[in-house]
Amino acid sequence: MSIVLYNTKTKKKDVFVPLIPGQVSMYVCGVTVYDDCHLGHARSALTFDMIRRYFEFAGYQVKYVRNFTDIDDKILNRAKQEDVPWHDISERYIQNFYRDMGALGITKPTAEPRATEHMQDILNMIEGLEKNGIAYQLEGDVYFSVKKFALYGQLSGKNLEELQAGARVEVDTRKQDPMDFALWKAAKQGEPGWDSPWGKGRPGWHIECSAMSVAELGPTFDIHGGGKDLIFPHHENEIAQSCAYTGKEFARYWVHNGFVTVDKEKMSKSLGNFFTIREILDKSSVSDSEAIIGECLRYYLLSTHYRSDLNFSEQSLPEAKSAMDTIYGLIQRLEEPGVQEQPAGEGDLESILKQFSHKFHESMDDDFNSPKALAVFHQLRGEINKLLVKGVSKETKGKILEIFKKYGEPLGIFQIDLRDWKFGIVPTVKSTIEHTSKVSLTIKLVDPTEEWIEQQIQLRNEARAQKDFSTADTIRKELAEQGIILEDRPDGTTRWKR
């Protein structure tokens, strides 16, 4: 089955056909590095990490490029506030980005260009646009003439009049048209600047991504991605200036992820209603739990289709952790060394695993439907638990374990060593959003839930019934570590108390 993805440009799902058979070229707009990343940034990074991982899982060779915007008004303002050089701000938050994305298990792209490293490519593109008669200069600034690009609006699906009426455009009465956007900005007093044919200055935001993507991937490549807030004006402007410069098609597929919201409002720094990734990771009260919280965040973000908006609430992480406990609980049973004398469950295994593989690929091939893929994992968990009651061999347990690791890899989950996973401990997020739109965040890990305790007792009883006393002892010890004492009654039932 072919991979199909929703193409913002065509407004429908398209079958993915790469420019070069067996290869995928993908550019994703990265962050402007002036502050720590929030969950909205995490979702975008995770979405395209998942897409990249799945393409590779499906056998493609992927060149994945994600940039850093390391010169911008926001960076300059932050540097002025802190009275430090602007490049210190950029470097600090690039390193913080690596730290936080690493905690979420997000792999590094093939290339990570910075705008300041591609200044000559930017200058060449602006000069080419000026030579083509589609850009003009005004007192050291250079603007793109939107009306001279006939296909402007093809991505957002609106005509120029609609876009002009709804756009928040920079007020500059010197421009030939209000919709014209800056390609080059003359340096102001005290600001950094680079030499150019138009004098000292720095590039506009849109031209940076066009120059970097073309430099890294060529004039035409497969996929361009980012958050849906970038469709207009950023991606619309990228298409216009790139096509006007090269005379060729730019990106062939446009992929956009939905927002993370708080109380149904988009999470953003301008509104103040955001949680940084670092806040969530740092406020955990259990030592060495960053990997667990990071994987819980991945699971939570994957539990909604990437194109849909996702509302963050206090129950987000607890629900993700509880769901993952059920999978890791099965992995725990599979890793136990107990040997079954009569492995009666072996006969059904091949059919179960074949069906699982088919459903997993079917889910992910359909526009990377990660919530459906997660549901397939839980269906497999139920089937394997039934087989374990019947009994399977040690070799079969190992084979099933490999399946969970192999198919968890494209999603970046179920990869933590079982010895590091803390069962029953649930991360709880308490958020207070005041009328000032400021968010306070508290995360604590609470005692095991009754539902989880009963589930562990059931697993222990099943292990005892199979004479798998090693697994039964392990479950008892783990419960004891959580302060749960078991009492086995003469009638065969088990009671517990804290």
LOLODO-753133 format. One record per atom (N, C-alpha, C, O): residue in one letter; x, y, z. Coordinates in steps of 0.02 Angstrom, whole numbers, plus 50000, padded with zeros to 5 digits. Layout:
! residues N
AXYZ...
END
This chain:
! residues 498
M500424994050000M500005000050000M500445006250000M500945006550036S500255011249961S500635017449957S500475021850018S499955021250049I500945026350034I500825031350086I500435037150055I500625039750003V499895039050087V499525044950066V499565050250120V499555048550180L499605056450101L499645061850150L499205067650128L499095068750068Y498965071450178Y498545077150162Y498995082850139Y499455084950175N498855085350079N499245090750049N498865097250055N498335098050023T499115101850094T498765108250104T498665111850037T498175115450029K499125110849991K499085114349927K498485111849885K498145115849853T498375105249884T497825102549844T497185101749884T496645100549855K497235102549950K496655102049996K496355094949996K495755094050004K496785089949986K496545083049987K497135078350002K497725080450002K496965072150015K497495067150025K497775065149956K497395063449910D498425065349951D498765063449889D499215057449901D499515056849954V499265053049852V499745047549856V500445050549851V500585054649807F500885048449896F501555051149896F501975047649842F502065041649843V502225051749796V502665049249744V503295053549746V503265059449727P503855050949769P504445055149777P504755057249711P504665053849660L505115062649713L505485064949653L505975059749631L506035058249571I506335056849678I506825051649664I506585045249698I506495045249759P506475039949661P506215033649691P506635031449751P507245031249748G506285029849805G506625027349865G506915032649910G507205031149961Q506835039149890Q507115044549931Q506585049749947Q506115050749909V506655052950005V506205058250026V506615064350044V507085063850084S506455070050016S506765076450035S506245080750071S505705081850044M506415083050131M505915086350173M506225092350209M506745091750241Y505895097950205Y506105103950241Y505545106050289Y504965106450269V505725107350352V505245109450403V505485115850435V506065116350455C505045120750441C505225127050474C505345125850549C504905123250584G505925127750571G506105126850642G505915132850683G505465136650665V506255133650740V506065138850789V506495145050781V507055144850755T506215150650803T506605156750812T506875156550883T506495156350931V507535156650890V507845154950954V507945161050998V508485163951001Y507405162951032Y507435168551079Y507155166751147Y507165170851193D506895160451155D506595158351218D506555150651217D506675147551165D506365147751274D506275140551278D505655138351239D505175142251232C505655132251215C505095129651175C504505127651219C504605125051274H503895128751195H503305126451231H503015120351196H503305117851147L502465117851221L502175111651195L501965112251121L501965107251085G501785118251100G501625119151030G502215117750985G502155114550933H502805120151005H503415118650968H503565111150971H503775108150921A503455108151029A503585100951037A503155096950989A503375092050960R502525099150980R502085095350937R502315095550864R502305090450829S502525101350841S502775101850773S503395097650763S503445093950715A503865098150809A504485094250804A504325086850805A504625082950768L503865084750849L503695077750855L503325075150793L503455069650770T502885079350765T502515077350705T502985075350649T502915070150618F503475079650636F503915078350579F504465073350597F504745070150552D504615072550661D505055067050682D504705060450668D505015055750644M504055060050685M503665053950671M503635052550596M503725046850575I503495057750556I503445056850484I504115054450455I504135049850414R504645057550477R505315055450455R505455048250475R505685044250434R505315046550539R505435039750563R505025034650522R505285029350505Y504395036350507Y503985031450473Y504215030450400Y504215024850375F504415035850367F504685035050300F505285030350301F505365026050258E505725031350350E506315027050355E506105019850371E506395015150343F505625019050414F505355012450431F505075008950369F505125002850362A504775012950325A504485010250263A505005009050209A504835006850154G505635010550224G506175008850177G506445014650137G506875013550094Y506215020750149Y506465026550113Y507115029150143Y507235028450203Q507525032250102Q508095036050125Q507875043350131Q507655046250081V507925046150190V507635052850203V508185058050214V508635057050255K508135063550177K508535069450193K508065074550224K507635077350190Y508155075550289Y507685079750328Y508065085950351Y508555085450387V507825091750329V508135098150346V507655102250389V507075103250371R507905104550446R507515109050490R507975114650512R508525113550537N507745120850502N508185126550512N508125129550582N507675127950620F508595133950597F508545138550654F508525145650626F508955147550586T508035149650648T508045156850634T508435160050690T508185160950745D509065161850675D509515164250728D509665171650723D510125174150757I509285175250681I509305182550682I508595185050668I508295183250618D508335189150714D507635191250709D507515196850759D507905197650806D506985200650749D506825206050796D506755203550868D506975206850914K506435197750877K506325195050944K506985193450978K507055194351038I507465190950940I508125189450968I508475195850988I508785196251041L508435200950945L508755207350960L508435210651021L508785213551062N507775210251026N507435213051084N507645209551149N507755212851200R507695202951147R507895199151205R508615200851226R508765201451285A509055201551176A509745203351191A509795210251223A510195211451267K509365214851199K509365221551227K509115221451299K509385224951342Q508595217451312Q508335216951380Q508855214251429Q508895216551486E509245209451406E509735206251450E510425209451446E510885207751483D510495214251399D511135217751389D511695212751374D512235212951404V511565208351326V512065203451304V512095203551228V511625205951197P512635201051198P512655200751124P512095196351097P511905191351128W511815198251039W511235194651011W511395187350997W510965182951006H512025185950976H512195179050959H512245174651021H512195168451016D512345177651080D512325173751143D511615171151155D511525165551178I511125175351140I510425173251148I510275167351101I509985162351121S510465168051038S510345162750988S510665156151010S510345150951009E511285156451030E511655150351047E511365147151110E511315141051114R511165151251159R510875148551221R510245144451206R510165138951231Y509805147351165Y509165143951154Y509205138451102Y508765134151098I509725138451061I509845132651018I510045126651062I509805121151052Q510485127851110Q510695122451155Q510105120051198Q510035114151211N509685124751221N509095122851260N508605118751217N508285114151242F508565120551153F508145116751107F508375109551102F507975104851106Y509035108551094Y509305101851091Y509165097951155Y508985092051153R509245101251211R509115098051276R508395095651281R508275089951300D507925099951264D507215098151272D506985093051220D506615088451237M507205093851158M507015088951107M507315082151121M507015077051107G507925082151149G508235075851167G507835072251220G507775066051217A507545075951267A507135072851319A506505069751291A506235065051319L506265072451234L505675069651201L505845064251151L505405061551117G506485062551145G506685057351099G506645059351026G506585055150982I506695065851013I506645068350944I507345068150913I507815071350939T507415064650859T508065063650827T508265069850788T507845073650763K508915070850782K509165076650746K509055075750671K509105070250646P508895081250636P508815080850563P509475079350528P510005079150559T509435078150463T510035077150423T510455083550422T511065083250424A510125089250417A510465095650416A510065100750456A509445100450457E510415105250490E510095110450530E510405117250514E510785119950554P510235120050456P510535126450437P510295132150480P509735132250505R510735137050489R510555143150524R510545148850473R510935148950425A510105153450483A510025158950434A510675162650424A510845164450368T511045163950478T511665167850473T512215164150434T512695167250412E512135157450427E512635153550390E512485153550315E512895151250276H511905155950296H511705155850225H511595162850198H511165163950155M511975167650224M511865174550204M511995175650129M511635179450097Q512505172350102Q512645173250031Q512095170349987Q511915173149936D511815164550008D511255161649971D510655166349972D510285166949922I510555169550029I509995174350035I510095180349989I509645182349953L510705183049990L510855188749947L510785187049873L510525190949834N511005180949855N510945178849785N510215178449763N510045180449708M509795175949807M509085175249791M508755182049783M508365183149737I508915186649828I508605193349825I508845196949761I508445200149727E509495196349745E509745199449684E509405196549623E509245200149576G509295189949623G508955186749567G508235189149560G508005190149503L507885190149615L507195192549612L507175199849587L506715201749550E507675203649608E507715210649584E507855210749509E507565214749472K508295206349486K508465205949415K507855203749374K507765205949317N507435199349404N506835196949369N506265202049370N505735200849342G506385207749402G505885213049403G505315212049451G504795215349446I505405207449500I504855206049547I505015208549617I504605207749663A505605211549625A505795214549689A506045221649676A506305223049623Y505955226049725Y506165233049717Y506455235549784Y506275233049837Q506885240449779Q507215243049839Q506955250049857Q506775254049814L506955251249922L506745257749949L507205259550007L507135256850062E507665264149995E508085266850049E508425261350090E508415261550151G508715256550055G509085251150089G508665245050104G508945239850121D508005245650099D507565239850107D507405236950038D507435240549988V507255230450035V507055227349973V506395223649984V506325219950033Y505905224649939Y505245221649947Y505075217149887Y505305218249831F504665212149901F504395207749849F503725210649826F503295212249868S503635211349761S503015214049734S502515208349723S502565204549675V502045207749769V501575202249768V501155202049704V501025196649678K500945207649680K500505207949621K500855205449557K500525203849508K501515205049559K501885202649500K501965195049500K502235192149453F501715191749553F501725184449554F501005182049548F500615182349596A500825179749489A500125178349472A499805172949514A499195172949525L500205168149540L499925162549578L499905163749653L499815159049692Y500005170049673Y500005171349745Y499325169649776Y498805171649751G499335165749831G498725163549864G498555156249850G498055153749875Q498965152749812Q498815145849793Q498815141149853Q498455136149852L499215142549904L499255138149962L498675139350010L498345134650033S498555145650026S498015147350073S497325146950041S496825146750076G497305146749974G496675145949940G496255152249937G495645151949928K496575157949945K496215164349943K496505168749888K497095168149870N496085173149862N496335177949813N496665183849848N496615184649909L496995187949809L497395193349837L496965198349876L497185200949927E496355199549853E495915204349888E495725201749957E495715205450006E495565195149961E495395192150026E495985192250073E495915193850132L496575190650048L497165190550089L497325197550115L497515198350173Q497265202350072Q497415209250092Q496935211650146Q497135215150192A496305209750140A495805211950188A495915208650256A495785211850308G496145202350257G496215198850321G496905198650350G497005196150405A497395201450314A498085200750336A498285206350384A498035212050380R498735204550430R499045209550472R499705211250439R500215207950451V499715216450399V500315218250362V500665224050396V500355228250428E501325224050388E501725229350418E501575235950383E501605236450322V501425241050423V501245247550395V501875251050370V502325252550409D501895252250307D502455255950277D502175259250214D502085255950162T502045265650218T501725269150163T502175269850102T501945271750048R502825268150110R503275268550052R503165262750004R503325263449945K502895257250027K502825251249985K502345252549927K501885256549932Q502465249149872Q502035249849813Q501345246949826Q500855249149796D501305241949870D500675238749887D500705236449959D501235234049980P500165237049998P500185234950069P500385227650079P500665225950131M500255223250029M500405216150035M501135214550021M501355208950037D501515219049993D502215217749979D502585216450044D502455219650095F503045211650043F503395209750104F504145210650096F504415210450041A504485211550153A505195213150153A505625207050139A505535201750169L506095207950093L506605202950080L507255204850116L507635200450138W507375211250122W507985213750155W507805220050195W507435224350171K508075220450256K507925226150300K508565229950314K509065227050337A508555236350301A509145240550316A509275240550391A508805240950431A509905240050410A510095239750481A509945246450514A510115251750488K509645246150573K509525252150613K510115253350659K510565249150665Q510125259150690Q510665260950735Q510745255750789Q510275254150825G511355253050795G511495248250849G511315241050833G511455236550873E511015239850775E510825233050756E511385229750716E511775233250683P511425223050717P511905219650675P511715220250602P511125220850586G512205220150558G512065220650487G512585217050446G513155216150467W512375214950387W512825211550340W512865215850277W512385219150257D513455215750246D513545219650185D513105216850129D513015210850123S512825221350089S512405219350033S512425224749979S512675230249993P512175223349919P512145228549867P511715234549887P511755239749856W511295233749938W510835239049959W511055242250025W510685246350054G511655240550048G511915243250110G511865238150166G511615232550157K512115239950225K512095235550283K511375233850301K510945238250302G511265227550317G510585225550336G510555218250354G511065214950363R509945215650358R509845208550373R509215206150336R508795210250316P509155199650327P508605197050286P507935197250322P507895197350383G507405197250281G506735196150308G506645188850326G507035184550304W506135187350365W506015180550390W505895175550333W506175170150332H505465177450285H505245172650234H505825170450189H505885164650172I506245175250169I506775173750121I507275168950151I507595165150114E507355169050217E507845164550249E507675157250233E508115153450213C507045155350244C506845148350233C506895146450159C507095140850144S506705150850114S506765149350043S507495147950024S507645143049990A507945152350047A508655151550029A508945145250059A509325141750026M508775143850122M509055137950154M508795131450124M509175126750114S508145131150110S507855125050082S508135123650012S508295117949996V508185128749971V508445127849903V509185125949905V509405121749866A509565128949951A510275127349957A510385120149979A510835116749955E509955117750025E510045110950052E509725105550010E509985099950007L509165107149976L508775101849942L508685102949867L508425098649832G508885108849843G508775110349772G508135114249761G507755115149808P508015116649700P507435121049687P506765117649697P506275120949714T506745111049687T506115107249696T506255101249741T506735097549730F505835100449792F505925094749838F505245092049857F504735094749836D505245086649896D504615083049907D504135086449955D503575088149936I504345087450018I503875089450071I504125095750106I504715096250123H503685100450116H503815106250159H503315106050216H502715105150204G503545106950277G503105106350334G503175111850385G503635115950382G502705111950432G502695116750487G502015117050519G501555113450498G501935121350568G501285122350600G500805125750553G501005129350508K500145124650563K499655127450516K499625135050520K499345138250476D499895138050573D499915145350577D500415148250527D500415154350516L500835144050496L501325146450448L501065146550376L501405149050331I500465143750366I500195143350297I500195150350265I500415151250209F499935155150303F499955162150280F500165166650338F499885166050392P500645171050327P500945172650262P501595168950246P501835169150190H501885165450296H502575163050287H502645158250228H503065159450185H502245152950227H502335148050174H502075150650106H502355148950054E501565154750108E501325157850046E501885162150016E501985162049955N502225165850058N502765170150034N503365166150011N503705167949963E503505160550045E504045156250023E503935153649952E504385153749910I503325151449939I503155148949872I503275154349820I503585153249768A503015160349834A503055165849786A503775167549769A503965167849711Q504175168649820Q504865170949806Q505305165249778Q505745166549737S505185159049800S505585153449775S505435152049702S505885151249662C504785151649685C504595150349615C504785156049569C504995154949512A504725162149594A504905167949553A505655168149541A505885170749489Y506045165449587Y506775165449580Y507015159749535Y507415160849490T506765153649547T507015147749510T506635146449446T506905143349400G506015148749442G505595147149384G505355139949385G505115137449334K505415136549442K505215129549448K504725128649506K504635133149547E504415122749509E503995121149565E504425120849629E504995118749627F504135122949684F504495123049748F504385116349783F504615111249758A504035116149838A503875109849872A503255106749839A502795110349818R503255100149833R502705096749799R502145094749846R501565094349824Y502295093749909Y501795092049960Y501895096750019Y502455097850042W501335099550043W501365104150101W500985100850159W500395099350154V501345099850215V501065096350272V501075101050333V501595103950349H500495101750366H500445106350423H500115102950483H499605099650476N500425103850541N500145100950603N499685106050637N499755112050628G499215103450677G498745107650714G499065110650776G499645109350793F498675114850810F498905118350870F498845113950932F498465109150933V499225115750984V499075113651052V498715119551084V498955125151083T498125118151113T497725123451142T497675122651218T497775117251245V497515128051251V497355128151322V496695131751329V496625137551309D496195128251357D495525131051360D495285133451291D494985138751283K495445129251240K495225130251171K495555136251137K495355138051082E496065139251169E496435144651136E497125142051117E497425138051154K497375144151059K498035142051037K498555143651090K498575149251116M498985138751105M499535139851152M500055144251117M500315142451064S500205149951147S500695154451117S501005158851170S500725160051223K501595161351154K501945165651201K501625172551205K501645175851257S501325174651150S501005181251150S500405181451197S500255186551227L500045175751203L499475175351248L499675173651320L499295174751367G500275170951329G500505169151395G500215162651421G500335160851479N499835159051380N499505152951403N499895146751380N499615142251348F500525146451397F500935141051372F501315137551428F501465140451480F501455131151416F501895127251459F502535125951420F502505123251365T503105127651448T503725125751414T503865118351428T503655115651479I504215115251382I504405108351391I504825107651454I504765102751491R505255112551466R505705112251524R505315112551589R505495109151637E504785116551592E504375116851652E504095109951669E504115107751726I503835106751619I503525100151629I504045095051651I503915091051696L504635095251621L505155090451638L505475091951706L505625087251744D505575098251721D505925100051783D505505099351845D505765098151899K504845100051839K504425100151899K504195093251919K503775092451964S504465088151888S504335081351910S504735080251975S505315082051979S504415077152024S504735076252090S505095069652096S505385068252149V505095065452044V505435059052048V506095059452010V506105061551953S506635057452043S507295057852012S507345053351951S507035047951949D507725055551902D507855051651842D507225049651804D507195044451772S506705053951808S506075052151774S505985056051709S505455055551678E506485059951688E506405064151629E506245060051567E505825062051526A506555054151561A506425049951502A505705047551503A505385047051451I505445045951563I504755043551568I504265049151550I503805048151510I504365055051580I503925060651565I503965062451491I503465063951459G504575062151463G504665063551392G504285058651348G503965060651299E504305052151366E503935047251326E503185047951336E502795046751290C502975049851396C502265051151408C502025056951365C501475056751337L502435062251360L502265067851317L502195065751245L501735067751209R502665061551222R502615058951153R501965055251144R501595056551095Y501805050751190Y501195046751184Y500585051351182Y500135050451141Y500575056251226Y500015060951229Y499935064751163Y499385065251137L500485067251136L500455071051074L500265066651014L499945068950967L500475060351016L500305055650962L499595053150966L499325050350918S499275054151024S498605051351034S498065055150996S497485052950993T498235060850967T497785064650924T498115065350856T498715066250851H497715064750802H498005065350735H498355072050727H498115077150750Y498935071950694Y499365077850691Y499025083950662Y499205089550678R498515082950618R498195088750587R497655091850630R497435097450617S497445088350683S496915090950727S497205094950784S497765093650806D496835099950808D497055103650867D497005099050928D496585094550930L497425100250977L497465095951036L497435100251098L497865104551109N496925099251139N496835103351199N497195100251259N497055094551278F497665104051288F498055101651345F497655102751409F497395108151421S497625097451450S497255097951513S497635094351569S498165091351557E497365094751629E497695091551686E497735083951679E498175080851709Q497275081051641Q497265073751634Q497705071151578Q497765065051569S498025075651541S498395073451482S498935068351498S498955062951469L499395070151544L499945065651559L499735059551599L499975054151585P499295060251650P499075054251686P498765048951641P498905043051649E498355051151593E498045046351548E498565043051503E498515037051489A499055046951480A499575044051438A499985039051478A500145033651453K500165040751540K500565036351581K500195029851597K500485024451594S499555030351613S499155024351628S499115019751567S499175013651574A499015022651508A498985018651448A499655015151434A499665009351414M500195018751446M500855015751433M501025010551485M501385005751470D500785011351547D500895006251598D500634999451576D500934994251590T500064999351541T499784992951520T500234989551469T500294983351469I500554993451425I501014990551376I501664988251411I501904982751400Y501934992651453Y502554990751488Y502434985051537Y502894981051550G501824984551563G501654978851605G501704972251566G501944967251592L501464972451504L501524966451462L502254965051446L502474959351447I502634970351430I503344969451416I503694966351476I504134962051468Q503504968351536Q503784965451597Q503664957951600Q504124954151615R503054955851585R502894948751585R503284945051532R503504939351543L503374948051475L503744944851421L504484944051437L504804939451413E504744948651477E505464948351493E505614943551550E506194941951561E505104941251585E505214936551639E505464929851611E505244927851557P505924926451645P506244920451617P505834914051624P506074908751604G505234914351652G504844908351663G504734904251598G504604907151546V504794897751602V504724893351544V504074889351550V503934886551603Q503684889251497Q503054885651496Q503174878451471Q503464877451418E502954873551510E503034866551490E502574864951431E502754860951388Q501984867851430Q501504866551376Q501284873151345Q500754875851363P501684875751298P501524882151268P500934881651220P501034881651159A500334881351246A499734880251205A499544886251163A499134885551117G499824892151177G499634898151140G500034899351077G499914904251042E500524894951062E500974896151006E500624896350939E500804900350895G500124892150929G499814891350863G499494897550836G499454898350775D499254901950879D498904907950855D499364913850842D499144918950814L499994913350861L500434919150862L500554922150793L500494928150783E500734917950745E500904920550679E500334924550649E500444929850620S499724922050656S499144925550629S499044932250664S498884937350632I499144932350730I499054938550770I499564943750749I499384949550739L500194941750742L500724946550725L500644949050653L500784954850638K500434944650608K500324946650539K499764951850534K499824956750498Q499224950650571Q498664955350571Q498864962050602Q498674967350578F499264961650656F499504967850688F499914971950639F499814977950632S500394968650604S500824972250557S500414975550502S500544981250483H499924971950476H499494974650423H499114980850447H499094985950412K498824980350506K498424985950532K498864991950549K498664997750540F499464990650574F499924996150591F500114999950528F500065006150526H500324996350476H500514999650414H499915003150382H499975008750356E499335000050385E498735003050358E498585009750392E498385014550359S498675009950458S498545016150496S499045021550477S498855027250464M499675019850477M500195024950465M500235026950392M500405032650376D500075022350347D500065024150275D499515029050259D499555032650209D498995029350301D498435033850291D498565040450327D498275041750379D499005044550299D499155051150326D499415050850397D499245055050439F499835045750411F500185045250475F499695045550534F499755049750579N499215041050533N498675040950583N498935037650647N498795031850660S499305041450687S499615038750747S499115036450800S499235031450833P498545040050812P498075037450862P497795030650844P497685026350887K497675029550779K497435022950758K497985017750767K497845012050785A498605019650754A499175015050764A499245013250838A499395007450854L499145017950883L499165016550955L498615011650974L498725007151015A498035012550945A497475007950960A497655000850938A497464995950970V498015000250882V498224993650858V498714990450907V498694984350917F499144994450937F499594991850989F499204988951047F499374983551073H498684992451068H498294990051125H497884983851107H497754979651150Q497674983351045Q497354977151023Q497834971251027Q497654965851048L498454972551006L498974967351010L499094965351083L499164959451098R499114970351127R499224968851198R498704964051224R498864959351260G498064965351207G497524960951229G497604953951203G497504949051240E497794953251139E497874946651110E498454942851142E498404936851156I499004946351154I499594943051184I499454941051256I499684935751278N499084945051293N498904943151362N498514936651362N498604932451406K498074935751313K497694929451308K498164923551295K498084918151323L498664924651251L499134919351236L499554917451297L499714911651308L499734922451337L500144921151395L499774916951446L500074912951482V499124917751450V498724913551495V498764906351471V498814901751512K498734905251406K498794898451378K499504895751386K499604889751397G499994900351381G500684898351387G501064898851321G500834896451270V501644902051324V502084902451266V502804901251288V502964901951347S503244899451242S503934897951258S504344904251268S504124909751252K504934903451296K505394908951306K505584912151239K505634918251234E505694907951188E505874910551123E505314914751093E505444919951062T504694912551103T504124916351078T504054922951113T503894928051082K504174922951179K504154929351216K504654934251186K504504940151178G505254931851170G505764936151141G505554938851074G505694944651058K505214934751034K504974936950969K504444942450976K504444947250938I504004941651025I503484946751036I503794953251059I503594958651038L504294952651103L504644958651127L504944962551069L504914968751068E505244959051023E505554962250965E505024966050924E505174971350897I504424963450920I503884966750883I503714973450916I503634978450881F503654973550982F503484979751017F504034984951007F503884990850996K504664982951011K505224987651001K505254990050929K505344995950916K505174985350881K505234987050810K504684991850788K504824996850756Y504064990350806Y503514994550783Y503415000650827Y503075005450807G503705000650886G503685006650928G504175011850904G504085017850917E504695009750869E505225014350846E504965019950801E505165025650811P504535018550751P504295024150709P503915029450748P503895035350728L503615027550804L503265032350846L503705035050902L503525039950935G504275031850913G504735034050965G504505032351035G504665035851083I504125026851042I503865024851107I504035017451120I504245013851075F503935015451183F504085008651206F504835007051197F505015001351181Q505255012151207Q505975011351197Q506365011651262Q506975010751262I506035013051319I506375013751382I506515006851412I506095002351410D507115006051440D507294999751474D506804998651531D506665003151571L506544992551536L506034991051586L506274992551657L505874994251700R506924991851669R507194993251736R507115000551755R507135002251815D507045004951706D506975012151719D506255014551720D506115020251738W505785010151701W505085012151699W504775011451768W504865006351801K504425016651790K504125016651857K503375015551851K503005019951832F503165009451868F502465007651861F502035011151914F502245012151971G501435013051893G500945015451940G501025022651961G500565025551989I501615025551949I501735032451968I501475036851912I501705036351855V501005041151928V500645044951876V500825052351880V500735055351933P501095055251826P501235062451827P500585066451825P500165065351782T500515070951872T499905074951876T500075082251863T500515085151895V499725085251815V499835092251797V499285096451828V498695095151817K499465101351866K498985106151894K499145112951864K499685115751874S498675115751827S498795122151795S498275127151817S497685125451826T498485133351827T498035138651844T498135144351794T498675147251791I497625145851756I497655151251707I497265157151735I496655156951741E497635162451751E497335168251781E497065172951727E497185171951668H496705178051749H496425182751701H496965186551663H496845189251609T497575186651691T498135189951657T498425185451603T498895187451569S498125179451594S498355174651544S499015171451562S499315168051521K499245172551624K499865169151644K499685162151670K499155161151700V500125157551658V500005150551677V500495148451730V501095149351723S500235145651785S500665142551834S500595135051826S500045132551813L501135131451835L501145124351821L501465120551878L502015122151901T501115115551902T501395111051953T501315103951929T500785101951906I501855100251933I501825093151915I502055089051974I502585090352002K501665084251993K501865079652046K501705072652024K501295071551980L502035067852055L501905060852040L501535057952100L501795058152156V500955055152088V500515053052142V500555045552152V500845041952111D500255043152207D500265036152224D499915031952171D499495034552134P500075025552168P499745021152119P498985021252128P498735021552183T498645021052071T497915021052073T497655014052091T498005009052081E497045013752118E496755007252135E496675002952073E496774996852075E496495006152017E496415002351955E497064998851935E497054993051914W497615002451942W498264999551924W498454993951972W498704988751951I498324994952036I498494989752086I498104983352071I498384977952072E497454984052059E497054978252043E497294974751980E497294968651975Q497504978751932Q497764975851869Q498394971851883Q498484966351855Q498844974451925Q499454970851941Q499314964451980Q499644959351969I498824964652024I498634958552061I498364953352014I498494947352022Q497964955451965Q497704950851915Q498264947551875Q498264941551863L498754951651854L499324948951818L499714944051861L499954938851837R499784945551926R500144941051972R499764934551979R500064929151979N499114934851986N498714928751994N498754924451931N498794918251935E498754927651872E498824923851811E499504920451808E499564914751785A500024923951830A500694921051830A500734915151878A501044910051862R500424915751936R500424910251984R500044904151957R500254898451968A499494905451922A499104900051893A499514896251840A499414890251830Q499974899751807Q500404896551757Q501044893751788Q501484891351753K501094894151856K501694892051893K502304896151873K502874893851878D502174902351852D502724907051836D502844911151899D502664917051903F503174907951948F503244911052014F503754916852013F503734921252056S504204916751966S504694922251961S504334928751945S504464933951976T503874928551896T503484934551879T503044936651937T502994942651952A502734931851970A502294933452027A502684936952082A502444941652113D503294934552096D503714937552148D503924944652128D503964949152170T504074945552063T504274952152040T503714957252049T503844962852071I503104955252032I502524959752040I502414961452113I502284967152131R502474956352157R502394957652229R502914962652254R502754967252291K503554961752232K504084966352254K503964973452229K504074978252265E503724973952166E503604980552138E503034984052175E503074990052187L502514980352193L501974983252233L502234985452301L502034990652327A502664981352331A502944983052396A503344989452393A503334993452440E503714990452338E504104996552330E503655002652327E503865008252344Q503035001752305Q502545007152302Q502135007752367Q501665011652371G502325003752417G501975003952481G501334999852482G500905001152524I501274995052438I500674990852435I500834983952462I501274980552437I500464981852514I500574975252546I500024970552523I499434972352525L500214964552502L499734959452479L499624954152533L500074952352571E499004951752535E498834946252581E498444941052541E497884942252519D498764935152531D498444929652495D498004925752543D498244923152594R497364925352527R496864922152571R496804914652555R496944912552499P496594910652604P496514903452593P496024901752537P496094896552504D495534906152525D495054904752472D495314906452402D494954905852353G495944908452397G496244909952332G496224917152312G496524918952261T495884921252348T495854928452332T496444932052363T496774929552408T496574938052338T497124942152363T496854948952384T496514952452346R497014950852447R496834957552471R497464961852474R498024959352477W497344968352472W497924972952475W497764978952519W497184980652531K498304982052543K498224988352581K498854992452572K499394989852557R498774998952582R499345003452576R499765003352640R500265006852644
END
